[in-house]
């Protein structure tokens, strides 16, 4: 069930406006976007696939491969599925 608000539509399980970065989607998953910082708890649940000597790490999260900067967790590239 959706509720209409003055400045957007809210999903029943979402406490943020859809216009906000990584707002909740109807399926309950967050959208991964290049340039965003991956949340620490999501990073912790991922499996590290490879690391390089330049500070980049490739991790697998729910069947998707994501390349990010290891120290900041900034998403550099979304490689797709395994």
C-alpha positions as CSV (number, residue, x, y, z in Angstrom):
1,X,0.0,0.0,0.0
2,X,1.4,3.4,-0.9
3,X,0.7,6.7,0.8
4,X,0.8,10.0,-1.2
5,X,2.7,12.7,0.6
6,X,3.3,16.4,-0.3
7,X,6.7,15.7,-1.9
8,X,6.6,12.1,-3.0
9,X,5.2,8.7,-2.7
10,X,6.3,6.5,0.2
11,X,6.4,2.7,0.1
12,X,4.7,1.1,3.1
13,X,8.0,-0.3,4.5
14,X,10.1,2.7,3.5
15,X,10.7,5.7,5.8
16,X,12.5,7.8,3.2
17,X,11.2,9.6,0.1
18,X,11.9,7.9,-3.2
19,X,13.9,10.9,-4.4
20,X,16.6,10.3,-1.7
21,X,19.7,8.4,-2.6
22,X,19.2,4.6,-2.3
23,X,15.6,5.0,-1.2
24,X,13.7,1.8,-0.6
25,X,12.3,-0.1,-3.5
26,X,9.1,-2.2,-3.5
27,X,11.2,-5.4,-3.5
28,X,13.1,-4.2,-0.3
29,X,16.5,-4.0,-2.0
30,X,18.7,-1.0,-2.3
31,X,19.9,0.1,-5.8
32,X,23.6,-0.1,-6.3
33,X,25.0,3.0,-8.1
34,X,28.5,3.8,-9.3
35,X,29.9,6.6,-7.1
36,X,27.9,5.7,-4.0
37,X,29.5,4.3,-0.9
38,X,28.5,0.8,-0.1
39,X,27.1,0.4,3.4
40,X,29.4,-1.3,5.9
41,X,26.9,-4.1,6.8
42,X,26.4,-4.9,3.1
43,X,30.2,-5.0,2.6
44,X,30.6,-7.3,5.6
45,X,28.1,-9.8,4.1
46,X,29.8,-9.9,0.7
47,X,32.5,-12.3,-0.3
48,X,35.8,-10.9,-1.5
49,X,36.7,-12.4,-4.9
50,X,39.9,-10.5,-5.8
51,X,42.1,-7.6,-4.7
52,X,44.7,-5.8,-6.6
53,X,47.7,-3.8,-5.4
54,X,46.1,-0.5,-6.3
55,X,43.4,-0.5,-3.5
56,X,40.5,-2.0,-5.6
57,X,38.6,-5.0,-4.4
58,X,36.0,-7.1,-6.2
59,X,33.2,-8.6,-4.0
60,X,30.2,-10.8,-4.7
61,X,26.9,-9.7,-3.1
62,X,23.8,-11.7,-3.9
63,X,25.2,-13.0,-7.2
64,X,26.5,-9.5,-8.4
65,X,30.1,-8.7,-8.8
66,X,31.0,-5.2,-7.6
67,X,34.4,-3.5,-7.8
68,X,35.0,-0.8,-5.2
69,X,37.8,1.2,-3.5
70,X,38.7,-0.9,-0.4
71,X,39.4,1.9,2.0
72,X,36.3,4.0,1.3
73,X,33.9,1.3,-0.1
74,X,33.1,3.7,-3.0
75,X,31.5,1.7,-5.9
76,X,33.7,2.0,-9.0
77,X,32.1,-0.5,-11.3
78,X,29.2,-3.0,-11.2
79,X,30.2,-6.0,-13.2
80,X,27.0,-8.0,-13.2
81,X,26.2,-11.5,-12.2
82,X,28.4,-14.5,-11.6
